Amino acid sequence: MIPFLDLKNLNLRLSDEFKKAADLVLSNGQYILGNQVSSFENAFAEFCNSDHCIGVGSGLDALTILLEGYKTLGKLQTGDGIIVPANTFIATILAISKAGLVPVLVEPNQDTFNLCPTKVKEAISANTKAIMAVHLYGQMAPMNELKALAEQHHLLLFEDAAQAHGALIDGKKAGAWSDAAAFSFYPGKNLGALGDAGAITTSDAELNSIVRNYRNYGSEVKYVHTQKGVNSRLDELQAAFLSIKLKSLEADNGLRRAMAERYKKDIVNPLIHTPNHPANALSHVWHLYVIRCEQRDRLKLYLHQKGIETLIHYPIPPHKQAAFAELNHLQFPITEKIHNEVLSLPIYPGLSDSNQLKIIAALNAFE
Ligand SMILES: *Cc1c(COP(=O)(O)O)cnc(C)c1O
């Protein structure tokens, strides 16, 4: 079986370094918000061309906390509308709704799977206060255009960068294009921990100090609480592991790009649509390689029978989920078509050339 993702071997490459880091944390005796967290925060802020990075417990928490932070600052109010792509992962929508804000779902561009500036513009109403771009599958949303729209309409701009660590446009990384961005370090992400972890990046000094306290019971000085915060702190051990993995992120993203190029070049079956490759190759880090096929379910089964594991990102769009009954009446034909046709192929550092060739041969033989 060719696994969809071989995380174990990916992490075992770094086994010796991880063990040393764990020993260091053990001998330091400082387990919460210690040196490992602050040194990863500094390294990741610098990596993202952002002034600040605040480590939190997960990507979902990063999204929720950055929204809560802008509510605390008075820049967002309960009930404000946040424009968000209708085809995103559920966490983006959950965070908006958990923060008491209203997700305004907008159809994506069918070729990029990302927000389309024209459709965003049409969706802006008097209630709209922010745009949440999602760099889906690792490809950056059209940030120049979205930034111009946000400025023109006095909206806040955010990034859900959970799938796009290291992607860049015009020399500026994902996480540095907006008022604040959320990252996930879920193990399977391009930069993944050995457990749950996340971070917010921002160059807004006010937001930085608010969320830094919010993640820690709303407290800067111990037992003095200025906000009704939460407990969502980046773990000291996970921070140590992430600092190690950050060093190979660029190289790993390069391997993903080379694999994507090979899929693009060698998949020649007219029943299968390979994804759009952006003119600027650096703006995509290929967290996922997502093909489209009208007979997706049959293709998935066929590949499974050939020993190739694939996944669907995502089988059910947020507006069709039982958890969002209030959105179930909405119709988004592009989003629904995407959810019916997409299939994610294996793409990760450690996927061998010979296995990638097997996947390509199987796809080309599908009829
Ligand atoms: C993974 C992911 C999240 C949530 O991250 P967690 O760390 O699992 O909470 C949010 N948004 C997107 C687009 C993601 O892919």
The ligand as a Gaussian input file, in Angstrom:
#p B3LYP/6-31G(d) Opt

LIG

0 1
 C       -5.904000      22.229000       9.754000
 C       -6.697000      23.434000       9.461000
 C       -7.245000      24.230000      10.473000
 C       -7.309000      23.822000      11.915000
 O       -6.131000      23.450000      12.502000
 P       -6.118000      22.521000      13.810000
 O       -4.719000      22.679000      14.293000
 O       -6.447000      21.138000      13.380000
 O       -7.112000      23.072000      14.775000
 C       -7.859000      25.411000      10.116000
 N       -7.990000      25.780000       8.826000
 C       -7.508000      25.032000       7.826000
 C       -7.659000      25.532000       6.420000
 C       -6.860000      23.830000       8.101000
 O       -6.398000      23.077000       7.097000

